[in-house]
């Protein structure tokens, strides 16, 4: 499934990365600990988190993640957005909690 | 090829910049993707450690045809007990740093797991040197 299809099916808000929505999502990682993501996420995964600061974009780029999904209505900070645009990382958002978000992603891609 | 990059303590805005540059450089040189991934995990964690714990530091990257050697030299508080610091879950990070999702005590274990050779030397009150070597 592509990032675009996931965003449409889950009605996710797209903060940036419109030109990179054709990426295929290969699994998903759920964590708010950055070292955990750094050490364990695999390239192509979608990343569900509530962290909104710029280092999230840096990690997504370094790990070649397919997209970031922010939960609970959180929005990316201005410099996060800027960094994500530069690194071509789609940043998406939902008003749902992490549990519901992860559950839906699981049903859609697994 | 040898490159040097300065890193400023506390500058979370630019944390990961050096890792990003090194990643691009390794890609351009056609280094194996698996080696790039491991190296970048180790380097990013070590770079963030300078930002989170030290006053300032210098990262020296030496790229050869068969390996990458990275030295991270910082001026900072140093590590009193390196064995303790290497343990998963042990951290001295500030509450602010933890709030950002760093400081979970996973950094040094991540570095170790993603380095072929890792050397950590530290002098309390002076600073820490981390040396990472990964073979291609």
gemmi code that builds the backbone of each chain (N, CA, C; Angstrom):
import gemmi

chains = {
    "A": [
        ("UNK", (0.841, -1.204, 0.000), (0.000, 0.000, 0.000), (0.876, 1.254, 0.000)),
        ("UNK", (0.448, 2.249, -0.755), (1.244, 3.489, -0.798), (0.816, 4.414, 0.351)),
        ("UNK", (1.659, 5.403, 0.581), (1.352, 6.391, 1.626), (0.038, 7.090, 1.276)),
        ("UNK", (-0.140, 7.365, 0.000), (-1.358, 8.053, -0.450), (-2.609, 7.241, -0.144)),
        ("UNK", (-2.542, 5.939, -0.470), (-3.707, 5.077, -0.219), (-4.025, 5.005, 1.273)),
        ("UNK", (-2.960, 4.904, 2.074), (-3.162, 4.850, 3.525), (-3.795, 6.149, 4.020)),
        ("UNK", (-3.269, 7.268, 3.533), (-3.786, 8.583, 3.954), (-5.263, 8.715, 3.582)),
        ("UNK", (-5.623, 8.213, 2.408), (-7.023, 8.313, 1.975), (-7.928, 7.411, 2.802)),
        ("UNK", (-7.484, 6.170, 2.989), (-8.309, 5.205, 3.726), (-8.512, 5.625, 5.183)),
        ("UNK", (-7.490, 6.241, 5.772), (-7.582, 6.632, 7.189), (-7.953, 8.094, 7.365)),
        ("UNK", (-8.191, 8.755, 6.238), (-8.540, 10.176, 6.282), (-7.511, 10.994, 7.074)),
        ("UNK", (-6.231, 10.760, 6.754), (-5.152, 11.450, 7.469), (-4.931, 12.835, 6.880)),
        ("UNK", (-4.586, 13.754, 7.756), (-4.220, 15.089, 7.302), (-2.809, 15.029, 6.725)),
        ("UNK", (-2.576, 15.711, 5.613), (-1.231, 15.714, 5.018), (-0.585, 17.080, 5.271)),
        ("UNK", (0.431, 17.084, 6.125), (1.102, 18.346, 6.459), (2.144, 18.717, 5.392)),
        ("UNK", (2.820, 17.707, 4.864), (3.796, 17.962, 3.795), (4.156, 16.640, 3.114)),
        ("UNK", (4.874, 16.745, 2.020), (5.336, 15.542, 1.331), (4.390, 15.060, 0.245)),
        ("UNK", (3.521, 15.963, -0.240), (2.520, 15.581, -1.253), (3.151, 14.915, -2.477)),
        ("UNK", (4.382, 15.312, -2.788), (5.002, 14.764, -3.999), (5.639, 13.397, -3.768)),
        ("UNK", (5.620, 12.924, -2.514), (6.245, 11.629, -2.216), (5.245, 10.610, -1.666)),
        ("UNK", (3.980, 10.801, -2.005), (2.952, 9.927, -1.439), (2.849, 8.585, -2.165)),
        ("UNK", (3.617, 8.434, -3.251), (3.544, 7.178, -3.995), (4.487, 6.116, -3.412)),
        ("UNK", (5.141, 6.451, -2.319), (6.033, 5.471, -1.681), (5.237, 4.308, -1.100)),
        ("UNK", (5.817, 3.129, -1.200), (5.165, 1.958, -0.635), (5.484, 1.855, 0.854)),
        ("UNK", (4.458, 1.582, 1.646), (4.666, 1.400, 3.084), (5.020, -0.067, 3.331)),
        ("UNK", (6.172, -0.261, 3.920), (6.615, -1.625, 4.222), (6.707, -1.796, 5.723)),
        ("UNK", (5.556, -2.044, 6.329), (5.515, -2.216, 7.778), (5.350, -0.896, 8.501)),
        ("UNK", (5.318, -0.989, 9.820), (5.055, 0.206, 10.618), (5.772, 0.071, 11.957)),
        ("UNK", (6.249, 1.188, 12.472), (6.895, 1.176, 13.790), (6.205, 2.211, 14.671)),
        ("UNK", (5.938, 1.822, 15.912), (5.239, 2.712, 16.840), (6.129, 2.962, 18.034)),
        ("UNK", (6.624, 4.188, 18.174), (7.473, 4.493, 19.324), (7.686, 5.989, 19.440)),
        ("UNK", (7.826, 6.446, 20.683), (8.148, 7.853, 20.923), (9.570, 8.020, 21.438)),
        ("UNK", (10.270, 6.896, 21.559), (11.680, 6.950, 21.958), (12.537, 6.944, 20.696)),
        ("UNK", (13.277, 8.006, 20.509), (13.981, 8.174, 19.235), (15.079, 7.126, 19.018)),
        ("UNK", (15.759, 6.748, 20.093), (16.804, 5.731, 19.949), (16.206, 4.368, 19.621)),
        ("UNK", (15.009, 4.144, 20.085), (14.310, 2.897, 19.782), (14.019, 2.834, 18.286)),
        ("UNK", (13.535, 3.928, 17.744), (13.248, 3.997, 16.309), (14.553, 3.877, 15.523)),
        ("UNK", (15.556, 4.616, 15.992), (16.858, 4.606, 15.309), (17.418, 3.180, 15.267)),
        ("UNK", (17.300, 2.478, 16.369), (17.896, 1.149, 16.467), (17.072, 0.049, 15.828)),
        ("UNK", (15.754, 0.224, 15.754), (14.909, -0.914, 15.393), (13.982, -0.749, 14.196)),
        ("UNK", (13.667, 0.483, 13.825), (12.780, 0.651, 12.659), (13.533, 0.240, 11.402)),
        ("UNK", (12.767, -0.227, 10.410), (13.379, -0.658, 9.146), (12.962, 0.302, 8.040)),
        ("UNK", (13.793, 0.394, 7.005), (13.488, 1.322, 5.922), (12.150, 0.955, 5.274)),
        ("UNK", (11.416, 1.968, 4.877), (10.108, 1.766, 4.254), (8.946, 1.765, 5.234)),
        ("UNK", (9.257, 1.687, 6.527), (8.175, 1.647, 7.515), (7.511, 3.013, 7.669)),
        ("UNK", (6.229, 2.994, 8.027), (5.559, 4.205, 8.495), (5.871, 4.317, 9.984)),
        ("UNK", (5.969, 5.532, 10.479), (6.322, 5.722, 11.906), (5.211, 6.502, 12.599)),
        ("UNK", (4.599, 5.849, 13.572), (3.547, 6.496, 14.357), (4.165, 7.039, 15.643)),
        ("UNK", (3.982, 8.346, 15.899), (4.582, 8.953, 17.095), (3.806, 10.188, 17.527)),
        ("UNK", (4.065, 10.616, 18.763), (3.501, 11.896, 19.201), (4.575, 12.975, 19.290)),
        ("UNK", (5.821, 12.608, 18.958), (6.899, 13.599, 18.957), (6.764, 14.485, 17.716)),
        ("UNK", (6.889, 15.784, 17.922), (6.657, 16.706, 16.800), (7.875, 17.556, 16.450)),
        ("UNK", (8.987, 17.387, 17.183), (10.131, 18.280, 16.947), (10.967, 17.802, 15.755)),
        ("UNK", (11.888, 18.651, 15.371), (12.624, 18.488, 14.126), (13.428, 17.189, 14.021)),
        ("UNK", (13.873, 16.675, 15.165), (14.694, 15.457, 15.129), (13.920, 14.261, 14.571)),
        ("UNK", (12.583, 14.351, 14.642), (11.741, 13.287, 14.082), (11.951, 13.204, 12.561)),
        ("UNK", (12.005, 14.377, 11.925), (12.230, 14.412, 10.472), (13.632, 13.890, 10.148)),
        ("UNK", (14.600, 14.263, 10.982), (15.978, 13.810, 10.758), (16.059, 12.290, 10.825)),
        ("UNK", (15.405, 11.711, 11.832), (15.456, 10.254, 11.986), (14.734, 9.555, 10.841)),
        ("UNK", (13.567, 10.062, 10.473), (12.812, 9.454, 9.368), (13.647, 9.449, 8.095)),
        ("UNK", (14.381, 10.532, 7.889), (15.226, 10.622, 6.698), (16.411, 9.661, 6.790)),
        ("UNK", (17.085, 9.665, 7.952), (18.263, 8.792, 8.111), (17.888, 7.320, 7.981)),
        ("UNK", (16.672, 6.974, 8.442), (16.248, 5.576, 8.414), (15.448, 5.229, 7.153)),
        ("UNK", (15.311, 6.176, 6.231), (14.545, 5.947, 4.998), (13.122, 5.447, 5.276)),
        ("UNK", (12.463, 6.050, 6.265), (11.079, 5.656, 6.570), (10.152, 6.225, 5.496)),
        ("UNK", (9.006, 5.575, 5.294), (8.120, 6.016, 4.208), (7.313, 7.248, 4.591)),
        ("UNK", (6.944, 7.368, 5.864), (6.200, 8.549, 6.307), (6.150, 8.601, 7.828)),
        ("UNK", (5.759, 9.768, 8.339), (5.548, 9.950, 9.778), (4.055, 10.191, 9.976)),
        ("UNK", (3.466, 9.514, 10.963), (2.056, 9.764, 11.281), (1.983, 10.298, 12.714)),
        ("UNK", (1.589, 11.557, 12.854), (1.455, 12.164, 14.173), (0.054, 11.896, 14.713)),
        ("UNK", (-0.023, 11.519, 15.973), (-1.317, 11.133, 16.567), (-1.887, 12.259, 17.446)),
        ("UNK", (-3.093, 12.034, 17.919), (-3.755, 12.893, 18.910), (-3.876, 14.353, 18.498)),
        ("UNK", (-3.931, 14.589, 17.206), (-4.097, 15.969, 16.736), (-2.846, 16.822, 16.810)),
        ("UNK", (-1.712, 16.198, 17.138), (-0.464, 16.966, 17.185), (-0.073, 17.434, 15.787)),
        ("UNK", (0.531, 18.604, 15.746), (0.995, 19.134, 14.462), (2.508, 19.296, 14.494)),
        ("UNK", (3.171, 19.138, 13.341), (4.628, 19.288, 13.334), (5.028, 20.732, 13.614)),
        ("UNK", (6.126, 20.918, 14.321), (6.633, 22.270, 14.543), (7.137, 22.813, 13.204)),
        ("UNK", (7.268, 24.129, 13.144), (7.642, 24.783, 11.880), (8.954, 24.227, 11.321)),
        ("UNK", (9.981, 24.088, 12.197), (11.269, 23.603, 11.681), (11.220, 22.115, 11.327)),
        ("UNK", (10.300, 21.381, 11.965), (10.113, 19.967, 11.598), (9.599, 19.886, 10.163)),
        ("UNK", (8.611, 20.736, 9.899), (7.985, 20.774, 8.581), (9.023, 21.133, 7.506)),
        ("UNK", (9.805, 22.143, 7.843), (10.824, 22.606, 6.905), (11.819, 21.482, 6.599)),
        ("UNK", (12.268, 20.818, 7.654), (13.225, 19.723, 7.500), (12.600, 18.561, 6.713)),
        ("UNK", (11.343, 18.270, 7.013), (10.656, 17.167, 6.333), (10.494, 17.467, 4.842)),
        ("UNK", (10.213, 18.712, 4.524), (10.086, 19.112, 3.110), (11.429, 18.923, 2.416)),
        ("UNK", (12.505, 19.406, 3.068), (13.849, 19.274, 2.491), (14.219, 17.806, 2.257)),
        ("UNK", (13.858, 16.980, 3.218), (14.238, 15.564, 3.148), (13.186, 14.712, 2.434)),
        ("UNK", (12.129, 15.373, 1.954), (11.052, 14.697, 1.208), (10.382, 13.592, 2.003)),
        ("UNK", (10.125, 13.870, 3.279), (9.420, 12.905, 4.138), (7.968, 13.356, 4.307)),
        ("UNK", (6.993, 12.554, 3.877), (5.603, 12.927, 4.120), (5.289, 12.905, 5.631)),
        ("UNK", (4.693, 13.993, 6.121), (4.248, 14.031, 7.516), (2.723, 14.086, 7.505)),
        ("UNK", (2.114, 13.079, 8.118), (0.662, 12.963, 8.142), (0.182, 13.110, 9.580)),
        ("UNK", (-1.133, 13.314, 9.736), (-1.643, 13.470, 11.094), (-3.046, 12.930, 11.244)),
        ("UNK", (-3.372, 12.558, 12.492), (-4.710, 12.090, 12.820), (-5.093, 12.606, 14.199)),
        ("UNK", (-6.390, 12.732, 14.434), (-6.828, 13.157, 15.774), (-6.939, 11.949, 16.704)),
        ("UNK", (-6.797, 10.761, 16.154), (-6.962, 9.550, 16.965), (-5.767, 9.292, 17.893)),
        ("UNK", (-6.002, 8.435, 18.868), (-4.940, 7.999, 19.770), (-4.009, 7.020, 19.037)),
        ("UNK", (-2.857, 6.781, 19.649), (-1.879, 5.863, 19.057), (-2.465, 4.466, 18.857)),
        ("UNK", (-3.193, 3.986, 19.863), (-3.742, 2.621, 19.822), (-4.653, 2.415, 18.603)),
        ("UNK", (-5.605, 3.331, 18.433), (-6.528, 3.219, 17.301), (-5.776, 3.363, 15.965)),
        ("UNK", (-4.845, 4.293, 15.936), (-4.092, 4.533, 14.704), (-3.300, 3.297, 14.297)),
        ("UNK", (-2.569, 2.738, 15.266), (-1.758, 1.552, 14.984), (-2.652, 0.388, 14.568)),
        ("UNK", (-3.804, 0.261, 15.222), (-4.733, -0.824, 14.895), (-5.220, -0.732, 13.461)),
        ("UNK", (-5.547, 0.488, 13.045), (-6.032, 0.675, 11.674), (-4.933, 0.408, 10.654)),
        ("UNK", (-3.735, 0.917, 10.941), (-2.625, 0.692, 10.010), (-2.374, -0.810, 9.899)),
        ("UNK", (-2.414, -1.498, 11.018), (-2.185, -2.953, 11.017), (-3.201, -3.650, 10.121)),
        ("UNK", (-4.452, -3.290, 10.284), (-5.512, -3.937, 9.487), (-5.340, -3.649, 7.991)),
        ("UNK", (-4.861, -2.462, 7.699), (-4.757, -2.066, 6.291), (-3.534, -2.647, 5.581)),
        ("UNK", (-2.423, -2.802, 6.303), (-1.205, -3.215, 5.580), (-0.746, -4.639, 5.889)),
        ("UNK", (-1.317, -5.269, 6.920), (-0.825, -6.620, 7.261), (-1.762, -7.707, 6.743)),
    ],
    "B": [
        ("UNK", (40.112, 9.724, 2.392), (39.423, 11.006, 2.563), (39.132, 11.231, 4.035)),
        ("UNK", (39.471, 12.424, 4.509), (39.206, 12.749, 5.912), (38.369, 14.031, 5.970)),
        ("UNK", (37.308, 13.976, 6.756), (36.436, 15.142, 6.915), (36.283, 15.452, 8.397)),
        ("UNK", (36.163, 16.735, 8.708), (35.964, 17.137, 10.102), (34.720, 18.002, 10.228)),
        ("UNK", (33.910, 17.701, 11.225), (32.687, 18.473, 11.436), (32.600, 18.903, 12.899)),
        ("UNK", (32.390, 20.195, 13.160), (32.180, 20.627, 14.542), (30.735, 20.354, 14.980)),
        ("UNK", (30.547, 20.063, 16.258), (29.196, 19.851, 16.806), (29.058, 20.696, 18.071)),
        ("UNK", (27.936, 21.406, 18.189), (27.718, 22.267, 19.339), (26.818, 21.565, 20.358)),
        ("UNK", (27.253, 21.534, 21.612), (26.424, 20.955, 22.675), (25.112, 21.715, 22.807)),
        ("UNK", (24.030, 21.004, 23.038), (22.723, 21.629, 23.251), (21.998, 22.030, 21.977)),
        ("UNK", (22.652, 21.898, 20.830), (22.048, 22.337, 19.570), (21.229, 21.219, 18.935)),
        ("UNK", (20.048, 20.981, 19.473), (19.216, 19.885, 18.963), (18.653, 20.183, 17.576)),
        ("UNK", (18.628, 21.461, 17.219), (18.126, 21.825, 15.886), (18.969, 21.182, 14.794)),
        ("UNK", (20.277, 21.110, 15.028), (21.162, 20.556, 13.997), (21.619, 19.128, 14.293)),
        ("UNK", (21.041, 18.515, 15.314), (21.437, 17.140, 15.639), (21.111, 16.229, 14.465)),
        ("UNK", (22.067, 15.473, 14.021), (21.847, 14.555, 12.909), (22.370, 15.085, 11.585)),
        ("UNK", (22.805, 16.343, 11.576), (23.298, 16.941, 10.330), (24.534, 16.221, 9.812)),
        ("UNK", (25.451, 15.931, 10.726), (26.680, 15.241, 10.314), (26.332, 13.840, 9.794)),
        ("UNK", (25.447, 13.156, 10.521), (25.040, 11.809, 10.096), (24.460, 11.842, 8.692)),
        ("UNK", (23.653, 12.862, 8.430), (23.025, 12.988, 7.123), (24.076, 13.197, 6.029)),
        ("UNK", (25.073, 14.044, 6.316), (26.138, 14.294, 5.329), (26.932, 13.018, 5.056)),
        ("UNK", (27.266, 12.298, 6.121), (28.068, 11.075, 5.964), (27.272, 10.016, 5.190)),
        ("UNK", (25.964, 9.943, 5.476), (25.117, 8.982, 4.764), (25.150, 9.259, 3.250)),
        ("UNK", (24.978, 10.539, 2.900), (24.982, 10.903, 1.478), (26.328, 10.574, 0.831)),
        ("UNK", (27.395, 10.845, 1.583), (28.741, 10.595, 1.059), (28.954, 9.085, 0.830)),
        ("UNK", (28.523, 8.264, 1.793), (28.703, 6.811, 1.661), (27.897, 6.278, 0.483)),
        ("UNK", (26.695, 6.852, 0.295), (25.861, 6.440, -0.849), (26.539, 6.762, -2.162)),
        ("UNK", (27.094, 7.980, -2.225), (27.770, 8.394, -3.457), (28.932, 7.480, -3.791)),
        ("UNK", (29.589, 6.982, -2.747), (30.736, 6.111, -2.954), (30.321, 4.661, -3.225)),
        ("UNK", (29.009, 4.408, -3.162), (28.518, 3.076, -3.470), (28.785, 2.038, -2.396)),
        ("UNK", (28.886, 2.492, -1.147), (29.086, 1.556, -0.031), (27.826, 0.701, 0.142)),
        ("UNK", (28.001, -0.534, 0.524), (26.903, -1.476, 0.746), (25.829, -0.866, 1.662)),
        ("UNK", (24.550, -1.028, 1.269), (23.448, -0.379, 1.987), (23.383, -0.810, 3.456)),
        ("UNK", (23.664, -2.084, 3.715), (23.624, -2.578, 5.092), (24.670, -1.903, 5.967)),
        ("UNK", (25.850, -1.699, 5.409), (26.927, -1.033, 6.162), (26.556, 0.430, 6.412)),
        ("UNK", (25.950, 1.059, 5.410), (25.527, 2.458, 5.589), (24.518, 2.540, 6.737)),
        ("UNK", (23.543, 1.651, 6.722), (22.502, 1.680, 7.759), (23.099, 1.555, 9.153)),
        ("UNK", (23.984, 0.576, 9.321), (24.594, 0.354, 10.647), (25.423, 1.576, 11.049)),
        ("UNK", (26.212, 2.065, 10.127), (27.100, 3.190, 10.435), (26.292, 4.417, 10.846)),
        ("UNK", (25.187, 4.650, 10.144), (24.400, 5.854, 10.415), (23.698, 5.749, 11.767)),
        ("UNK", (23.231, 4.559, 12.142), (22.638, 4.396, 13.474), (23.683, 4.720, 14.541)),
        ("UNK", (24.873, 4.142, 14.393), (25.935, 4.358, 15.381), (26.352, 5.830, 15.418)),
        ("UNK", (26.536, 6.417, 14.241), (27.000, 7.811, 14.184), (25.954, 8.767, 14.738)),
        ("UNK", (24.683, 8.548, 14.364), (23.626, 9.449, 14.850), (23.560, 9.441, 16.371)),
        ("UNK", (23.595, 8.250, 16.949), (23.526, 8.150, 18.413), (24.712, 8.865, 19.059)),
        ("UNK", (25.887, 8.682, 18.480), (27.090, 9.307, 19.049), (27.051, 10.828, 18.861)),
        ("UNK", (26.519, 11.256, 17.723), (26.371, 12.694, 17.465), (25.397, 13.316, 18.474)),
        ("UNK", (24.267, 12.638, 18.688), (23.275, 13.142, 19.645), (23.852, 13.144, 21.067)),
        ("UNK", (24.704, 12.186, 21.367), (25.320, 12.169, 22.696), (26.139, 13.429, 22.946)),
        ("UNK", (26.845, 13.904, 21.911), (27.601, 15.158, 22.068), (26.627, 16.309, 22.317)),
        ("UNK", (25.558, 16.365, 21.516), (24.571, 17.436, 21.651), (23.914, 17.397, 23.040)),
        ("UNK", (23.591, 16.195, 23.501), (22.841, 16.061, 24.753), (23.718, 16.197, 25.999)),
        ("UNK", (24.997, 15.823, 25.903), (25.804, 15.748, 27.121), (27.016, 16.670, 27.158)),
        ("UNK", (27.569, 17.010, 25.992), (28.849, 17.730, 25.996), (28.661, 19.218, 25.716)),
        ("UNK", (29.748, 19.973, 25.842), (29.708, 21.415, 25.535), (29.928, 21.617, 24.046)),
        ("UNK", (30.887, 20.900, 23.527), (31.106, 20.918, 22.080), (31.970, 19.726, 21.683)),
        ("UNK", (32.055, 19.493, 20.394), (32.846, 18.353, 19.956), (33.230, 18.464, 18.496)),
        ("UNK", (34.081, 17.541, 18.086), (34.485, 17.465, 16.680), (34.326, 16.016, 16.227)),
        ("UNK", (33.698, 15.844, 15.079), (33.564, 14.510, 14.497), (34.505, 14.411, 13.304)),
        ("UNK", (35.420, 13.444, 13.366), (36.340, 13.213, 12.256), (35.942, 11.918, 11.563)),
        ("UNK", (35.760, 12.004, 10.270), (35.356, 10.833, 9.488), (36.448, 10.503, 8.489)),
        ("UNK", (36.942, 9.283, 8.560), (37.946, 8.847, 7.597), (37.369, 7.719, 6.757)),
        ("UNK", (37.241, 7.991, 5.463), (36.664, 7.002, 4.553), (37.763, 6.373, 3.705)),
        ("UNK", (37.908, 5.068, 3.829), (38.868, 4.343, 2.996), (38.107, 3.420, 2.050)),
        ("UNK", (38.843, 2.722, 1.204), (38.168, 1.845, 0.247), (37.551, 0.626, 0.930)),
        ("UNK", (38.050, 0.268, 2.115), (37.572, -0.948, 2.776), (36.902, -0.709, 4.115)),
        ("UNK", (36.902, 0.527, 4.604), (36.278, 0.775, 5.911), (36.004, 2.258, 6.140)),
        ("UNK", (35.152, 2.508, 7.137), (34.935, 3.879, 7.597), (35.337, 3.938, 9.065)),
        ("UNK", (36.108, 4.966, 9.416), (36.537, 5.174, 10.798), (36.012, 6.542, 11.228)),
        ("UNK", (35.306, 6.568, 12.351), (34.720, 7.816, 12.836), (35.192, 8.068, 14.265)),
        ("UNK", (35.735, 9.253, 14.497), (36.147, 9.620, 15.861), (35.316, 10.813, 16.319)),
        ("UNK", (34.664, 10.652, 17.470), (33.876, 11.744, 18.041), (34.553, 12.184, 19.326)),
        ("UNK", (35.099, 13.376, 19.269), (35.903, 13.905, 20.374), (35.120, 15.037, 21.019)),
        ("UNK", (34.763, 14.931, 22.296), (34.025, 16.055, 22.876), (34.691, 16.635, 24.113)),
        ("UNK", (34.376, 17.907, 24.343), (34.718, 18.550, 25.599), (33.441, 18.555, 26.410)),
        ("UNK", (33.484, 17.878, 27.569), (32.258, 17.767, 28.353), (32.536, 17.174, 29.708)),
        ("UNK", (31.486, 16.731, 30.382), (31.638, 16.225, 31.748), (32.352, 14.874, 31.831)),
        ("UNK", (32.419, 14.162, 30.697), (33.032, 12.833, 30.732), (32.102, 11.798, 31.342)),
        ("UNK", (32.513, 10.540, 31.252), (31.698, 9.421, 31.773), (32.476, 8.755, 32.909)),
        ("UNK", (31.980, 8.814, 34.150), (32.715, 8.231, 35.275), (32.847, 6.706, 35.172)),
        ("UNK", (31.780, 6.040, 34.732), (31.789, 4.573, 34.686), (31.268, 4.126, 33.315)),
        ("UNK", (32.186, 3.828, 32.416), (31.791, 3.509, 31.040), (30.968, 2.216, 30.976)),
        ("UNK", (31.329, 1.219, 31.789), (30.564, -0.036, 31.792), (29.103, 0.203, 32.156)),
        ("UNK", (28.899, 1.085, 33.132), (27.528, 1.412, 33.539), (26.803, 2.137, 32.402)),
        ("UNK", (27.515, 3.066, 31.763), (26.913, 3.838, 30.674), (26.546, 2.954, 29.484)),
        ("UNK", (27.270, 1.848, 29.322), (27.002, 0.943, 28.194), (25.756, 0.098, 28.431)),
        ("UNK", (25.256, 0.090, 29.670), (24.103, -0.766, 29.978), (22.811, -0.159, 29.437)),
        ("UNK", (22.009, -1.021, 28.806), (20.737, -0.582, 28.251), (19.864, -0.007, 29.379)),
        ("UNK", (19.312, 1.154, 29.172), (18.398, 1.760, 30.157), (19.065, 2.749, 31.088)),
        ("UNK", (20.414, 2.738, 31.136), (21.096, 3.692, 32.007), (21.280, 5.009, 31.267)),
        ("UNK", (20.867, 6.112, 31.900), (21.008, 7.420, 31.249), (21.159, 8.516, 32.288)),
        ("UNK", (21.929, 9.536, 31.943), (22.045, 10.711, 32.811), (21.454, 11.937, 32.121)),
        ("UNK", (20.648, 11.709, 31.095), (20.083, 12.831, 30.330), (19.134, 13.664, 31.183)),
        ("UNK", (19.032, 14.946, 30.850), (18.161, 15.862, 31.591), (16.696, 15.567, 31.269)),
        ("UNK", (15.775, 16.031, 32.156), (14.336, 15.817, 31.878), (13.927, 16.415, 30.537)),
        ("UNK", (14.503, 17.570, 30.158), (14.133, 18.206, 28.878), (14.514, 17.303, 27.703)),
        ("UNK", (15.710, 16.727, 27.808), (16.188, 15.848, 26.737), (15.321, 14.591, 26.657)),
        ("UNK", (14.930, 14.074, 27.827), (14.078, 12.876, 27.845), (12.712, 13.156, 27.245)),
        ("UNK", (12.199, 14.349, 27.516), (10.886, 14.721, 26.999), (10.850, 14.672, 25.473)),
        ("UNK", (12.007, 14.940, 24.860), (12.084, 14.901, 23.398), (12.153, 13.474, 22.865)),
        ("UNK", (12.248, 12.510, 23.765), (12.317, 11.120, 23.321), (13.733, 10.593, 23.245)),
        ("UNK", (14.689, 11.431, 23.682), (16.078, 10.963, 23.793), (16.298, 10.498, 25.241)),
        ("UNK", (17.514, 10.032, 25.518), (17.873, 9.741, 26.907), (17.172, 8.540, 27.497)),
        ("UNK", (16.914, 7.539, 26.670), (16.270, 6.326, 27.176), (17.301, 5.261, 27.536)),
        ("UNK", (18.566, 5.631, 27.486), (19.606, 4.657, 27.817), (19.805, 3.617, 26.734)),
        ("UNK", (19.516, 4.007, 25.497), (19.654, 3.054, 24.391), (20.764, 3.465, 23.428)),
        ("UNK", (21.297, 4.655, 23.603), (22.254, 5.197, 22.646), (23.526, 4.385, 22.537)),
        ("UNK", (24.232, 4.255, 23.648), (25.501, 3.510, 23.595), (25.302, 2.042, 23.210)),
        ("UNK", (24.261, 1.354, 23.745), (24.021, -0.017, 23.257), (23.761, -0.071, 21.751)),
        ("UNK", (23.038, 0.930, 21.233), (22.806, 0.999, 19.786), (24.119, 1.172, 19.028)),
        ("UNK", (24.990, 2.020, 19.569), (26.280, 2.255, 18.911), (27.071, 0.950, 18.875)),
        ("UNK", (27.090, 0.275, 20.008), (27.848, -0.976, 20.103), (27.327, -2.016, 19.110)),
        ("UNK", (25.995, -2.131, 19.050), (25.388, -3.146, 18.181), (25.625, -2.857, 16.703)),
        ("UNK", (25.919, -1.595, 16.387), (26.047, -1.223, 14.976), (27.472, -0.849, 14.566)),
        ("UNK", (28.441, -1.209, 15.415), (29.846, -0.952, 15.092), (30.601, -2.278, 15.032)),
        ("UNK", (31.536, -2.379, 14.089), (32.412, -3.558, 14.082), (33.426, -3.440, 15.217)),
        ("UNK", (33.974, -2.240, 15.366), (34.902, -1.982, 16.473), (34.470, -0.692, 17.156)),
        ("UNK", (34.331, -0.737, 18.475), (33.944, 0.466, 19.226), (34.915, 0.674, 20.381)),
        ("UNK", (35.442, 1.880, 20.467), (36.317, 2.238, 21.594), (35.744, 3.479, 22.253)),
        ("UNK", (35.588, 3.443, 23.568), (35.124, 4.622, 24.303), (36.138, 4.951, 25.391)),
        ("UNK", (36.658, 6.165, 25.354), (37.588, 6.614, 26.396), (37.050, 7.917, 26.964)),
        ("UNK", (37.192, 8.075, 28.274), (36.638, 9.279, 28.871), (37.458, 9.737, 30.066)),
        ("UNK", (37.574, 11.048, 30.217), (38.209, 11.623, 31.397), (37.191, 12.549, 32.043)),
        ("UNK", (36.838, 12.239, 33.291), (35.821, 13.037, 33.978), (36.286, 14.495, 34.079)),
        ("UNK", (35.399, 15.394, 33.722), (35.712, 16.826, 33.770), (36.390, 17.343, 32.512)),
        ("UNK", (36.769, 16.441, 31.631), (37.454, 16.863, 30.389), (36.629, 16.542, 29.141)),
        ("UNK", (36.303, 15.252, 28.995), (35.544, 14.893, 27.805), (35.617, 13.417, 27.472)),
        ("UNK", (34.999, 13.100, 26.349), (34.878, 11.693, 25.941), (35.286, 11.542, 24.481)),
        ("UNK", (35.925, 10.428, 24.182), (36.239, 10.100, 22.795), (35.587, 8.762, 22.439)),
        ("UNK", (34.826, 8.766, 21.371), (34.177, 7.550, 20.878), (34.750, 7.256, 19.499)),
        ("UNK", (35.232, 6.054, 19.302), (35.786, 5.678, 17.988), (35.012, 4.477, 17.431)),
        ("UNK", (34.518, 4.667, 16.234), (33.705, 3.639, 15.578), (34.390, 3.234, 14.276)),
        ("UNK", (34.558, 1.943, 14.076), (35.077, 1.467, 12.786), (34.103, 0.443, 12.213)),
        ("UNK", (33.727, 0.641, 10.968), (32.908, -0.355, 10.273), (33.577, -0.743, 8.962)),
        ("UNK", (33.709, -2.034, 8.762), (34.341, -2.554, 7.546), (33.320, -2.715, 6.424)),
        ("UNK", (33.750, -2.501, 5.211), (32.840, -2.636, 4.061), (32.800, -4.085, 3.600)),
    ],
}
model = gemmi.Model(1)
for chain_id, residues in chains.items():
    chain = gemmi.Chain(chain_id)
    for i, (resn, *xyz) in enumerate(residues, 1):
        res = gemmi.Residue()
        res.name, res.seqid = resn, gemmi.SeqId(i, " ")
        for name, pos in zip(("N", "CA", "C"), xyz):
            atom = gemmi.Atom()
            atom.name, atom.element = name, gemmi.Element(name[0])
            atom.pos, atom.b_iso = gemmi.Position(*pos), 0.0
            res.add_atom(atom)
        chain.add_residue(res)
    model.add_chain(chain)
structure = gemmi.Structure()
structure.add_model(model)
structure.setup_entities()
